[in-house]
Amino acid sequence: MNSLRLVPRELRISWYDTLVKASPCPGFGLLPTILGLILLVVLGACEPWKSPGPGPQEPRKITVMASDGWIYDVIGENAKLFEKETGIKVSFSIFAPHVYFRALGTILDSGEATDIFLMQSTRWYLSTELDPSLYCLDLTDEEWTKRLKPEWLPSVSHQGRVYGLVLWDDSTGWVYTYNDKIFQRLGLSVPRTTQEFLAVCERIKQAGITPVYEPGASRWHSSLTFFEMGATFEERDPGLYERLNSNRQTFAGYAPFRRVLNQILDAMHRGYFGEDFMANTIEGAKTALISGSAAMTLNKIGFSRSVLKSNPDSGAGSWGMFPIPWLDNRTVSIERSAPTWFGNAKGRDQDAVRKFFRFLTRQSSLDRYAALQPEGTSLSFPTAAVSLQANEKAFFGSAHLGGEPFQGGVKYIMTQWMEIEADFEQMLAGAQTPEQFLTGVDARRANIAAAAADSAWNRAKSAPPNP
């Protein structure tokens, strides 16, 4: 119909002349009808044109990429509240731990857009492993950065700028948790030395119970019994971390490291981890201790709290805890590196990312997180106090909390964690010696340092001390 409006005036006149002048009976017959139809068509075509208007807009959404175990249920609940308030949907892509680091590297290098990604950030991460100016949103001017506890700032900052958001338990430490009912029934006391620990394990084994539930199938876990003792070594040998970080000390050249690994292997060979521990998963630890099929397991300080939340009748509220026992250790390393939220500098909706971070760091959101996190007793931000269980009060009242474990205090450890866990598994299986395991750690550190152009690895090295 629009073409009728483009018909030249002279052509419309010729139509009229043809119809009227050629008619044998002007004003009669079909002529009025034909003219009326033409008039209706032309008038209809001349009505003002109306735009159909914009189509329905896609709802705003952001995607979060993380490793399994880093996104607690309370985060999902807060994300739903955020969507209800803003209309911005948050979706999560969760990867298995053994593939996450490589998957993240591939996605960031390819330019594929995930709006937010999580990484186990340390004080070294943003200076040696990820260039925040290329990959991360600068969050320095966000109000919540002023409320983050100062001891967490090094793991989210680079050259005075803040790039990450860390929401994690402020007292994360790994300890051996034990079922107190088993200890009471067998007349056992809490071990304070390595020999006492081995004697307790032997007594439990003789009773037909697995002394230590070790989830070997969750291979990221097994090496923690060594690496979480970092603060102990640093306390006993002040300056050890500095020597490791300046390449004046190697892992393979430090005798106490070898002694710990040999003690771990000795306990395993005595059968204290169970006959088929390499098939155990981390998820099975709760069931093992609740059922009494195992007496102890290595987990976070808040492990019994998480058990009690999902199993109120488990009796976990009275389970006890003690430090990792190798080398007569009495110190619990406290982590200051944790899964950290980074906004992708190449993300599609950076404004939505900032809004989501602001929502997560509202006081009401933080208080909810602190109260509902499964294993934590505090948070990296100030929050309303979390009520401690009786066993947690007893532990914190007597425990010596130390500095960071190796993962946070020493360069180029977290970077190679997948290789570390694979080699540690090989050592447990007898395919590597402790010396070979530690030599592998050193070799990978050297390769990572070279890629980072770390001057400490480029200069001529003096022979490292060998305590």
C-alpha positions in Angstrom: 0.0 0.0 0.0 2.8 2.4 0.6 3.5 2.4 -3.1 0.3 4.1 -3.8 1.5 7.2 -1.9 4.4 7.3 -4.3 2.2 7.3 -7.5 2.8 10.7 -9.4 -0.1 13.1 -9.5 -0.2 13.1 -13.3 -0.6 9.3 -13.3 -3.5 9.5 -10.9 -5.2 12.1 -13.2 -4.8 9.8 -16.2 -6.6 7.1 -14.2 -9.5 9.5 -13.6 -9.6 10.6 -17.2 -9.7 7.0 -18.4 -12.5 6.0 -16.0 -14.7 9.1 -16.4 -14.2 10.3 -19.9 -14.3 6.8 -21.4 -17.5 5.9 -19.7 -20.6 5.9 -21.9 -22.7 6.9 -18.9 -20.8 9.5 -16.8 -21.8 9.3 -13.1 -23.6 6.0 -13.5 -22.8 2.2 -13.5 -19.7 0.9 -11.7 -17.8 4.2 -11.9 -18.9 5.6 -8.4 -18.1 2.2 -6.8 -14.7 2.0 -8.4 -13.9 5.6 -7.4 -15.0 5.0 -3.9 -12.8 1.9 -3.5 -9.8 3.8 -4.8 -10.5 6.7 -2.4 -10.6 4.3 0.6 -7.4 2.6 -0.4 -5.6 5.9 -0.9 -6.9 7.4 2.4 -5.9 4.3 4.2 -2.4 4.4 2.8 -2.0 8.0 3.8 -2.6 7.3 7.6 0.4 8.2 9.8 3.0 5.3 10.0 3.4 3.8 13.4 6.7 2.2 14.6 6.3 -1.3 16.0 8.5 -0.1 18.9 11.5 -1.9 20.5 11.2 -5.7 21.0 11.3 -7.2 24.5 14.8 -6.7 26.0 16.9 -9.6 27.2 17.1 -9.6 31.0 20.5 -8.6 32.4 22.6 -11.4 33.6 26.1 -12.1 34.8 28.0 -15.4 34.9 30.3 -16.6 37.7 33.0 -19.2 37.1 34.4 -21.2 40.1 35.8 -24.4 41.3 33.7 -26.9 43.2 33.5 -26.2 46.9 34.0 -22.4 46.5 30.4 -21.3 46.2 28.4 -22.1 49.4 24.6 -22.3 49.4 24.4 -19.0 51.1 26.0 -17.3 48.1 23.3 -18.8 45.9 20.6 -17.4 48.3 22.2 -14.0 48.2 22.3 -14.1 44.4 18.6 -14.8 44.3 17.9 -11.9 46.7 20.1 -9.7 44.4 18.1 -10.8 41.3 14.8 -10.1 43.1 16.0 -6.5 44.0 17.7 -5.6 40.7 16.4 -8.0 38.0 20.0 -9.0 37.3 20.3 -12.8 37.1 23.4 -14.5 38.4 24.4 -17.9 37.0 27.2 -20.1 38.2 29.5 -22.4 36.2 31.2 -24.9 38.6 34.2 -26.9 37.5 35.8 -29.9 39.1 39.0 -28.8 41.0 41.4 -30.8 38.9 40.3 -29.1 35.7 39.4 -25.6 36.9 42.7 -23.8 36.8 43.4 -24.9 33.2 39.8 -24.1 32.1 40.1 -20.6 33.6 43.4 -19.9 31.9 42.0 -21.1 28.6 38.9 -18.9 28.9 40.8 -15.8 30.0 43.3 -16.2 27.2 40.7 -16.8 24.5 38.7 -13.7 25.5 35.5 -15.7 26.1 33.3 -13.7 28.5 32.7 -14.9 32.0 31.8 -11.8 34.0 33.2 -13.0 37.3 35.9 -15.6 38.0 37.2 -17.0 41.3 40.8 -17.9 41.9 42.7 -19.1 45.0 44.5 -15.8 45.3 47.7 -15.3 47.4 49.8 -12.2 48.0 51.8 -13.3 45.0 49.0 -14.1 42.6 48.4 -10.6 41.1 52.1 -9.8 40.8 53.4 -13.0 39.2 50.6 -15.1 37.8 47.8 -12.8 36.6 48.2 -9.3 35.2 45.2 -7.4 36.8 45.5 -4.5 34.4 44.5 -6.8 31.6 42.1 -9.2 33.2 40.5 -7.6 36.3 38.2 -4.8 37.1 39.8 -2.1 39.3 37.7 -2.1 42.5 39.8 0.4 44.5 37.1 3.1 44.7 34.4 0.7 46.0 33.3 1.6 49.5 33.5 -2.0 50.7 37.2 -2.2 50.2 37.7 0.0 53.2 35.8 -2.6 55.4 37.8 -5.6 54.3 40.0 -6.7 57.2 43.5 -5.4 56.6 45.2 -8.8 56.8 43.3 -9.9 53.7 44.3 -6.9 51.5 47.6 -8.3 50.3 45.9 -11.2 48.5 43.5 -8.9 46.6 45.8 -6.0 45.8 48.6 -5.0 43.4 50.6 -1.8 43.4 48.2 -0.1 45.8 45.1 -1.0 43.8 42.4 -3.4 44.9 41.2 -5.9 42.3 39.5 -8.7 44.2 36.8 -9.5 46.7 37.4 -12.2 49.3 34.5 -13.6 51.3 35.9 -16.4 53.4 36.2 -17.7 56.9 38.7 -15.6 58.9 39.9 -18.5 60.9 40.4 -21.2 58.3 42.9 -23.7 59.6 43.3 -27.5 59.1 43.3 -29.7 62.1 42.6 -33.4 62.9 39.0 -33.8 64.2 38.2 -36.9 66.2 35.1 -38.6 67.4 35.2 -38.2 71.1 33.0 -41.2 71.8 35.5 -43.5 70.3 38.3 -41.9 72.3 36.3 -42.3 75.5 35.3 -45.9 74.8 39.0 -46.8 74.2 40.3 -44.7 77.0 42.4 -42.5 74.8 43.9 -39.1 75.5 44.3 -36.4 72.8 47.9 -36.8 71.4 50.4 -34.0 71.8 53.4 -35.6 70.1 54.0 -37.6 67.0 54.7 -40.8 69.0 51.5 -40.3 71.0 49.6 -39.9 67.8 51.0 -43.1 66.4 50.2 -44.9 69.6 46.6 -43.7 69.5 46.3 -44.8 65.9 47.6 -48.3 66.8 45.1 -48.7 69.6 42.2 -47.6 67.3 43.3 -49.9 64.6 43.5 -52.9 67.0 39.8 -52.1 67.9 38.9 -52.7 64.3 38.4 -49.0 63.5 40.2 -47.0 60.8 42.3 -44.5 62.7 42.4 -41.7 60.1 39.8 -41.2 57.3 42.0 -40.0 54.4 40.1 -39.0 51.2 42.7 -40.1 48.7 40.3 -39.9 45.8 40.0 -36.2 46.5 43.7 -35.8 45.8 43.9 -32.1 46.5 43.4 -33.0 50.1 46.2 -35.5 50.8 49.1 -33.1 50.6 47.5 -30.7 53.0 48.9 -32.7 56.0 52.3 -31.4 54.9 51.7 -28.0 53.3 49.4 -26.8 56.1 52.3 -27.1 58.5 54.1 -24.1 56.9 53.6 -21.8 59.8 55.3 -24.4 62.1 58.5 -24.5 60.0 58.6 -20.7 59.8 58.1 -20.3 63.6 60.9 -22.8 64.3 63.2 -21.3 61.7 62.4 -17.6 61.4 63.3 -16.3 57.9 62.6 -19.7 56.2 59.9 -18.2 54.1 62.1 -15.3 53.1 64.9 -17.7 52.0 62.4 -19.8 50.0 61.0 -16.7 48.3 64.5 -15.3 47.5 65.7 -18.7 46.2 68.3 -19.1 48.9 66.6 -22.3 50.1 65.1 -25.2 48.3 62.4 -27.6 49.4 64.6 -30.7 48.6 67.5 -29.2 50.6 65.6 -28.7 53.8 65.9 -31.8 56.1 62.8 -31.1 58.3 60.6 -31.3 55.1 61.9 -34.8 54.4 61.4 -35.9 58.0 57.7 -34.9 57.9 57.1 -36.7 54.6 58.7 -39.8 56.0 56.5 -39.7 59.1 53.4 -39.4 56.9 54.5 -42.4 54.8 55.3 -44.4 58.0 51.7 -43.8 59.3 50.3 -44.9 55.9 52.4 -48.1 55.8 51.2 -49.0 59.3 47.7 -49.0 57.9 46.5 -46.0 59.8 44.8 -44.4 56.8 42.8 -47.6 56.1 43.3 -50.4 53.5 41.7 -48.6 50.5 42.0 -45.0 51.4 42.8 -43.9 47.8 39.2 -44.6 47.0 37.8 -42.4 49.7 36.2 -39.0 48.9 36.1 -35.9 51.0 32.3 -36.2 51.0 32.6 -39.5 52.9 34.4 -38.0 55.9 31.2 -37.0 57.6 29.6 -40.5 57.3 32.8 -42.2 58.4 33.1 -40.2 61.7 29.3 -40.3 62.4 29.1 -44.0 61.9 32.3 -44.7 63.9 34.0 -46.6 61.0 36.8 -44.0 61.3 38.0 -42.1 64.4 39.8 -39.0 62.9 40.1 -37.0 59.8 41.9 -33.9 58.6 39.6 -31.0 57.9 38.9 -27.4 58.7 38.3 -26.1 62.2 34.6 -25.8 61.5 34.2 -29.3 60.1 32.1 -30.5 63.1 29.9 -27.4 62.7 29.1 -28.4 59.1 28.3 -32.0 60.2 26.0 -30.8 62.9 24.1 -28.6 60.5 23.3 -31.4 58.1 23.1 -34.1 60.8 21.7 -32.6 64.1 21.7 -36.0 65.9 25.3 -36.9 64.9 26.9 -35.8 68.2 29.5 -33.8 66.2 29.1 -30.9 68.6 31.4 -32.6 71.1 34.0 -33.9 68.6 37.5 -32.7 69.5 40.4 -31.2 67.5 44.2 -31.1 67.7 46.9 -29.7 65.4 48.6 -31.7 62.6 50.9 -34.0 64.7 54.0 -34.4 62.6 57.3 -33.3 64.2 55.5 -32.8 67.5 53.7 -29.8 66.1 51.4 -27.7 68.2 50.7 -24.8 65.8 47.7 -24.3 63.5 48.4 -22.4 60.3 45.7 -19.8 59.6 45.1 -19.0 55.9 45.1 -15.5 54.5 44.6 -16.7 50.9 41.3 -18.0 49.8 38.9 -18.2 46.8 38.7 -14.6 45.6 36.1 -13.0 43.3 37.5 -11.0 40.4 35.5 -9.0 37.9 36.5 -9.8 34.3 37.9 -6.6 32.6 36.4 -8.1 29.4 33.1 -8.9 30.9 29.8 -7.9 29.1 28.2 -6.0 32.0 30.7 -4.5 34.3 28.2 -2.3 36.0 26.1 -5.4 37.0 29.3 -7.0 38.4 30.0 -3.9 40.6 26.3 -3.9 41.8 26.6 -7.6 42.7 29.8 -7.1 44.7 28.1 -4.2 46.5 25.2 -6.4 47.3 27.4 -9.2 48.6 29.2 -6.8 50.9 26.2 -5.1 52.4 26.2 -5.6 56.1 23.0 -7.7 56.0 24.5 -9.9 53.3 27.7 -10.3 55.2 26.0 -11.2 58.4 23.9 -13.7 56.6 27.0 -15.3 55.0 28.8 -15.5 58.3 25.9 -17.2 60.0 25.1 -19.6 57.2 28.5 -20.6 55.9 28.9 -24.3 56.5 32.3 -24.4 58.2 33.3 -20.9 59.2 33.2 -19.2 62.6 34.0 -15.7 61.3 34.5 -13.8 58.1 37.0 -11.6 56.2 34.8 -8.6 56.8 33.5 -7.5 60.2 30.1 -9.1 60.9 27.8 -9.9 63.8 29.4 -12.4 66.1 28.9 -16.1 65.2 28.0 -18.2 68.2 30.7 -20.9 68.8 30.0 -24.5 69.7 31.4 -25.8 73.0 34.1 -27.8 71.2 35.1 -24.7 69.2 35.4 -22.6 72.3 37.5 -25.3 73.9 39.8 -25.5 70.9 40.3 -21.8 70.4 40.9 -21.4 74.1 43.9 -23.7 74.0 45.2 -23.7 70.4 48.2 -21.8 69.2 47.2 -20.1 65.9 50.1 -19.3 63.7 50.9 -17.6 60.4 50.1 -18.7 56.9 50.7 -22.2 55.4 53.1 -22.7 52.5 50.3 -21.9 50.0 50.0 -18.3 51.1 53.4 -17.6 52.5 55.7 -19.1 49.8 55.8 -18.1 46.1 54.9 -20.5 43.3 53.1 -23.2 45.4 49.5 -22.5 44.6 50.4 -22.1 41.0 51.5 -25.7 40.7 48.9 -27.2 43.1 47.5 -29.7 40.5 51.0 -31.0 39.9 51.7 -31.1 43.6 48.6 -33.2 44.4 49.4 -35.6 41.6 53.0 -36.1 42.7 51.9 -36.4 46.4 49.6 -39.2 45.3 52.4 -40.9 43.4 54.6 -40.7 46.6 51.8 -42.3 48.7 51.6 -45.0 46.0 55.4 -45.7 46.2 56.2 -44.3 42.8 58.2 -41.4 44.2 60.4 -40.9 47.2 60.1 -37.8 49.5 63.3 -36.5 47.9 61.9 -36.8 44.4 58.6 -35.2 45.4 60.4 -32.1 46.9 62.8 -31.9 43.9 59.7 -31.7 41.6 58.3 -28.9 43.7 61.6 -27.0 43.3 61.8 -27.7 39.6 58.4 -26.3 38.9 59.0 -23.3 41.1 62.1 -22.5 39.0 60.1 -22.8 35.8 57.3 -20.6 37.1 59.8 -18.0 38.4 61.6 -17.9 35.0 58.3 -17.3 33.2 57.6 -14.5 35.7 61.1 -13.1 35.2 61.7 -13.3 38.9 65.2 -11.9 39.5 65.8 -14.1 42.5 65.9 -17.1 40.2 67.9 -15.4 37.5 70.9 -14.4 39.6 73.7 -16.8 40.5 72.7 -18.9 43.4 74.8 -19.7 46.4 74.5 -23.2 47.9 71.3 -23.3 50.0 71.6 -24.1 53.7 70.8 -27.7 54.6 69.6 -27.8 58.2 
